[in-house]
Amino acid sequence: MSLAPSRAAVRHRTIAERLYVSVKTVANNVSAVMLKLGVEDRADAIAIIRSRRTG
């Protein structure tokens, strides 16, 4: 088992720092978006968002 932070945790931290909000706020909002889109991972969410922008 690795003690290194997961990629998602690092991204959440980066986003939180840039927006001046807590990591928990970022995680909650990412989860809400994924739930609304009906996806289980960020890659699927990104694909849907990109397709709607170009589509």
C-alpha positions in Angstrom: 0.0 0.0 0.0 1.4 3.4 -1.0 1.4 6.4 1.2 1.6 8.7 -1.7 -1.5 10.8 -2.3 -3.8 9.7 -5.1 -3.8 11.6 -8.4 -7.4 12.8 -7.7 -6.4 14.1 -4.2 -3.5 16.1 -5.8 -5.8 17.5 -8.4 -8.4 18.4 -5.8 -5.7 20.1 -3.8 -4.5 22.1 -6.8 -8.0 23.2 -7.7 -8.8 24.2 -4.1 -5.6 26.3 -3.9 -6.4 28.1 -7.1 -10.0 28.8 -6.1 -9.3 29.5 -2.4 -11.7 26.9 -1.2 -11.3 23.7 0.8 -10.3 20.3 -0.8 -13.6 18.9 0.6 -15.5 21.6 -1.3 -13.8 20.6 -4.5 -14.4 16.9 -3.9 -18.1 17.5 -3.2 -18.5 19.6 -6.3 -16.7 17.1 -8.5 -18.9 14.3 -7.1 -22.0 16.3 -7.7 -21.1 17.0 -11.4 -20.2 13.3 -11.9 -23.6 12.3 -10.4 -25.5 14.7 -12.6 -23.7 13.4 -15.7 -24.2 9.8 -14.7 -20.6 8.8 -14.8 -18.3 7.1 -12.4 -14.9 8.6 -13.2 -13.5 11.9 -14.3 -12.4 10.7 -17.7 -16.0 10.0 -18.7 -17.1 13.3 -17.3 -14.5 15.1 -19.3 -15.5 13.3 -22.5 -19.1 14.2 -22.0 -18.3 17.9 -21.3 -16.0 18.1 -24.3 -18.6 16.5 -26.6 -21.3 18.9 -25.5 -19.0 21.9 -26.1 -18.2 20.9 -29.7 -21.4 19.3 -30.4 
